[in-house]
Amino acid sequence: YHRLTINLTEDDGDGIAILNWYQCSAKMTDGFYQIENVFRHKLLIARENNRVYVGDSKQLGQSIFRLEHVQHREYRLRHNQSNKILCIYKQSLNLEASLALDSHSDQTFIFERVDYNTIEYYIWPTHQRSTRRNKALDVHNDPPGRAGQNGSPVQLYDFHGGPNQRFRLIAVDENI
């Protein structure tokens, strides 16, 4: 247990928003994980074009990411096979910006528990301003039901909290 004292003024809306953001962030354990979308239990898979989709991985290496603590409660997701960082393409905040792997990116994410009774998370990119945090990782679901199909893209989308925006991290033995 640690005591934290922060002095904020009424005009420090950004500081309060940042504090709220980190307060909602889950403390994660560094390690190797598969990231499963809750909608139809499909895994995030990296493809040759450096884009990220959901599907049933036939090659285990395509779906393993290393979670690395960066600072506070921000984490980097590094694709284990390619050693590239998972990021929003060109750090965009545009609606439906795709997820990609990039060796020059330093994108970080926070993980917010859906509730305290589950091990499901919303994953938020940290490059959006904390006062306007409204976009989360999302499996494309248009037409409805598509999020459950192999090959559906993972993207940045307005937060609505649906099952295609919820993820589980499945620990994987690092000696695979």
SVG drawing of the C-alpha trace seen along z (x, -y; Angstrom):
<svg xmlns="http://www.w3.org/2000/svg" viewBox="-26 -27 38 52">
<polyline fill="none" stroke="black" stroke-width="0.4" points="0.0,0.0 1.4,-3.4 0.1,-6.8 -0.2,-9.2 -0.8,-12.9 -1.6,-15.1 -2.4,-18.8 -4.8,-19.8 -6.4,-23.1 -9.9,-23.5 -8.4,-24.4 -6.4,-21.2 -9.0,-19.2 -6.3,-17.3 -4.6,-16.3 -7.8,-15.0 -8.7,-13.1 -5.2,-11.5 -5.6,-10.5 -9.0,-9.0 -7.6,-7.2 -4.8,-5.5 -7.2,-4.8 -9.4,-2.8 -6.3,-1.0 -5.7,2.6 -2.3,3.6 -1.1,6.3 1.7,8.9 4.4,8.8 4.6,12.0 3.5,13.9 -0.2,13.9 -2.7,14.7 -5.3,12.0 -8.8,13.4 -11.9,11.3 -14.9,12.2 -17.4,12.0 -16.7,15.5 -13.5,16.4 -11.2,15.6 -7.5,14.7 -5.7,11.6 -3.4,12.8 -0.7,11.0 -0.5,11.5 2.2,11.0 1.0,7.5 1.6,6.4 -2.1,6.0 -3.9,7.6 -7.1,9.7 -9.1,12.2 -9.2,15.8 -8.3,19.4 -4.5,19.5 -3.1,22.6 0.4,21.4 0.8,20.6 3.5,18.0 1.1,15.7 -1.0,15.2 1.5,14.6 2.2,11.2 4.6,10.1 3.1,7.7 5.7,5.2 5.2,2.7 6.3,-0.8 5.3,-3.3 2.5,-3.9 -0.1,-1.4 0.8,-1.7 1.8,1.4 3.4,2.2 2.3,5.3 5.1,6.8 4.4,9.5 6.6,12.4 7.4,13.8 8.2,10.6 9.3,8.5 7.2,5.6 5.0,3.4 1.2,3.6 -0.1,0.1 -2.9,-1.9 -1.8,-2.4 0.2,-5.7 -1.1,-6.5 -4.3,-7.6 -7.4,-8.5 -9.7,-8.2 -12.7,-6.0 -11.9,-2.4 -8.2,-3.0 -6.7,0.4 -4.3,2.2 -0.9,3.0 2.6,4.2 5.4,1.6 9.0,1.8 9.3,-2.0 6.3,-2.5 6.3,-2.9 2.5,-2.7 1.2,-1.9 -2.1,-0.8 -4.0,-0.6 -6.3,2.3 -9.5,1.5 -11.4,4.4 -14.9,4.8 -16.0,5.5 -14.4,7.0 -16.1,10.4 -14.4,11.2 -11.0,11.2 -12.2,9.3 -10.6,6.0 -11.3,3.0 -8.0,2.0 -7.4,-1.8 -4.6,-3.3 -2.8,-6.0 -2.1,-8.4 -5.6,-9.8 -6.0,-12.7 -7.2,-11.5 -10.0,-14.2 -11.3,-12.7 -10.8,-9.0 -13.6,-7.6 -12.0,-5.1 -11.1,-1.5 -9.9,1.6 -12.7,3.2 -13.3,6.1 -15.0,4.9 -18.6,6.0 -20.3,4.7 -22.6,6.4 -23.6,7.5 -22.1,10.9 -18.9,10.3 -16.8,10.0 -17.1,13.7 -15.6,14.6 -12.0,15.4 -10.2,12.5 -12.2,9.7 -10.0,6.7 -9.1,5.2 -9.6,1.4 -10.0,-1.7 -13.7,-2.5 -16.0,-4.6 -16.4,-3.0 -19.8,-1.2 -18.7,1.7 -20.0,4.5 -18.5,8.0 -16.5,7.1 -14.6,4.6 -13.9,7.0 -10.7,9.0 -9.2,11.7 -5.4,12.3 -4.5,16.0 -1.1,16.7 1.3,18.7 4.4,20.5 7.4,18.5 9.3,21.7 7.2,22.5"/>
</svg>
